[in-house]
Amino acid sequence: MKNKISSFSIVASSLVITISIISVASVLKINNKHNERLLYAMQSKVEYKAKRCYLENNCSGAITLNDLYARNYLTEVVNPVTKEIIDSSLAINYVDDKIVINWN
């Protein structure tokens, strides 16, 4: 007597596999989007505080995060995704009314 796989088993297993693939892809996409938003929020905060320092004439020329710490514009900045402290020697420039920061 041979074991036959019923069509119900094939359809059910196909459905489970399809739902699993879609679920995993959705969770990964949502997680990546969340991480991007966390980084954007951290970067926006640093840029805002740096611009405020320049506009209040407390900063001029090229500054670093350490300068913002010393002037009490920021406390220690932490990467929200990796939980690592951002290098305090990160250069910040104010060019043409825009803050330029090389995050790499």
ABEGO torsion letter per residue (X at the ends): XBBBBBAAAAAAAAAAAAAAAAAAAAAAAAAAAAAAAAAAAAAAAAAAAAAAAAAAGABBEBBBAAAAAAAGABBBBBBAAAGBBBBAABBBBBBGGBBBBBAX
